[in-house]
Amino acid sequence: MDTEKIWKESEWTNEAHQIIDGLKEFPDNSKIILILRHSHRNESKTFRQAQKERLTPQGHAIAKLFGENLPCSRSIKVFHSVIWRCEETANDIYEGFKNVGGTGEVKGELKSLQTIGISNMQFFLKEFSKLPILDIFYRWAAGFYNPNVWKPFIEYCQSTAHNILSQVKNSSKKGLNIFVSHGYNIWALRFGWFALLPTKWVNFLGGFGFTIEEDHSLLLDNNEFKPATIPHWWEKS
């Protein structure tokens, strides 16, 4: 396997490159939160099968290379979903970062990086089988579903924000806090926190990063680095 060729030429690594380049734009003393999708896995025919997929060999190799390209001037803390491929991604990123002299730690699981508040999985699987995934997302965001079946969208976004902020509250000012999650979660948090509508699926090792300033945030998203307004309910970390 030619890892360098995959890293430089594969379409699925484009967003990872953009993140690596974009991290250089943050102020030196900023505390960065990076919400990241796991690395490469095989495509599955069903949602149930996808839950069990682990990283492919190229997924492991590129996650390590991603870690090797993170800025060594920052220490990292890596959190992950309970799903295996997210844990594998977190460990690979940390291993790559450590290989080039970086310091940090893998902090472990955060439930909100995996769950999106569904209490009736059979209902969700039925919806998933008959509707496009983006249609389901819009219905959830609009409050279409019974809250006894699926936690309301804004509640999920708020509770996950508070959970993440509590984890980074005592991290270093130059820290890079990485949260390895899933595409659907990233869609939700990107829209719920910054009002950015999803237009395409999130690539492996894609996502968004931000830091919170006094009255706004600095956002790295879709190869853009820009100021962004934060919701009134955000707490400054």
C-alpha angles and dihedrals in degrees: 000000000000101000095180091052091050091048094049102036111026115103093220092063094058095095091047089056090049091052093049091050093042095053087070089066096065118098112264095245096045125121105227127206113198119191105199136181117229121263128267121319133167117269115253130209095223137035091239092055091048091058090063099045116117128198119289119232089262089048090058094044096048093045088056091047090049088055091049089056097051115108109271090205087078129062116228136219116192124201124179147189117262090248112107098238091055092051089048090050092050093050093046093050091050092047091051092047092049091049090064095045100271122146130217143089145252104246097191139230130359113188094209090062088067109027122063094192100271111155096176109050094177090060091050093048090051091052091045091054095054106031135052111258093242091054089053090050093053091048091052093047091049093054093249096142129075108260088224088063100037128014109247113267098242092048090055092048093047096046092047091049092052091045093052094044090052089055095052099038094099098033121116122279089241093044126130110212112195123196113191111206143137136286096254093050090050091051090052097046094044091053097037094048103034105017092240112150117223112249101168139014117273114256122230108281088013126125139104139283135205146166126211119235128184098285105000142020134244109232131200108197136147093353092309128113112199146139114270134190115244125218116264091245096059116112118216110250 
